[in-house]
Amino acid sequence: MASSTGCRKCLLAALVIALLSPSLQEAQAIRSSTKFSPSRNVRNAKRKGLQTERPYNVAHRGANGELPEATAQAYVRAIEIGADFLETDILATKDGVLICMHDMVFNDTSNIKDHPEFADRVRTYDVQGANVTGWFTVDFTLDEIKTLKARQRFDDRDHSYDDQFDIITFEEFIAVALNSPRIVGIYPEIKNPVFINEHVKWAGGKKFEDIFVEILLKYDYSGAYLSKGWMKQPLFIQSFAPSSLVYVSNLTDSPLIFLIDDVNMPTQDTNQTFAEITSDSYLDYISQYVVGIGPWKDNIVPPDARNYLTLPTDLVDKAHARNLQVHPYTFRNENSYLHYDFHLDPYQEYDYWINTIGVDGLFTDFAGSLHLYQQWTAPLKSI
């Protein structure tokens, strides 16, 4: 006879499969949902509010475990499967339009290689001290980008939705959140601002950061963390560039998150080392401007050479001592991304990070998995 723990795991696994497998009707709806604009009627309607009882479920580039990343369809799907926040990276086009795109180039997440008219547009630029070659967002107008279609980044994920969905603008991304049947937050990143400001110019001497904040204010995103205005339209602004966050803090009262990269990667703008930006003195400084940090999870609990976790660092304790939230990235269900301690079980990983490490939010490619785990272990009092 199976143990109760084993039965519970089997039941949960069945629920996961049911939730994370789009039905035919859902798939058809996803394919057809290609036009998005904010609806005042939805924004003003009575909607279920954002939960604040448990760590935030941050859909990293949408439901990109199922669909091509950073597409409207991936964000709609993330809402369906329980995300609290929709996360995206923001870059700029040649004509100054802000778009949702993680990479500086279109190489790996679009069908640009199938567009012979763009074959001569490959460039090599210095990006954070490294030469990067490809089709850069800053060399294409929005009209040109809208001729492209998105593709799944990872080889071992579903590619049946490749070449079907558009690359979207920042405003189209916002529209998905504002049109949601329940309140969901947005979590946009000011991506590589030094590079963008070098290659894209706006009227009146405005900077990338100015345009970024202007768009948020246009759609009424403002207010300190947990304020009435913030709860109505939740927002975290994130960046690996601390000087950009300090600059933005003078433009908006919305909460800011300082992202922390691998120990070998410097900051995107000040070229500071990991050791510098995680020191007590620097955390004292940056905590004047941000409400939290978003570290790579291996910086919090480093793995050893055999892919087992070692002892946690004191980074979470140092952050919490300064009343900073901690939102690590990125959680992925596939075996190749799980440390051996978790025995190929992403739910054990969630349990460890939430209940042992004590984080306040998690960036995940599989928002449905995290939602099910949380509903199973910490159901909301309001439901």
Number of C-alpha atoms within 10 A of each C-alpha: 5 7 8 9 9 11 12 13 14 12 11 17 15 11 13 17 12 11 15 18 11 14 11 9 9 13 14 11 12 20 13 12 12 15 11 15 13 18 13 10 10 14 19 10 10 11 14 11 16 18 16 12 11 14 18 21 26 31 34 30 28 30 31 27 27 21 29 33 28 30 28 30 26 24 29 21 25 30 25 18 20 20 29 26 29 31 28 27 22 23 27 31 22 18 15 20 19 22 23 26 24 18 16 21 20 20 17 15 22 22 16 21 14 10 10 9 9 13 11 8 12 13 13 12 13 10 14 16 10 9 10 15 15 15 21 21 21 21 19 18 15 21 10 12 19 14 12 20 19 24 27 22 19 14 7 9 14 16 15 12 16 17 16 16 26 21 23 23 23 21 19 20 25 22 19 22 24 24 19 18 15 19 23 28 25 24 20 24 25 22 26 24 23 17 19 22 15 11 14 17 16 14 7 6 8 11 17 28 18 14 16 21 18 15 15 19 14 10 14 13 22 23 19 18 17 14 12 12 15 20 20 21 21 27 26 23 21 26 24 25 24 23 16 22 23 15 13 20 16 9 14 17 15 25 22 26 27 26 21 25 20 14 13 9 13 21 23 22 16 13 12 14 16 17 12 13 18 19 13 14 10 12 19 14 12 21 18 11 20 23 21 24 26 22 23 20 20 18 18 18 19 16 18 11 7 8 13 14 16 12 10 15 14 12 19 22 14 16 20 16 10 15 12 20 20 25 25 25 21 19 22 20 18 14 13 9 13 19 18 16 14 17 11 16 16 22 19 15 20 18 17 15 19 17 10 10 15 15 19 20 21 25 25 26 25 28 32 25 27 28 20 20 19 19 13 12 10 12 14 13 7 8 5
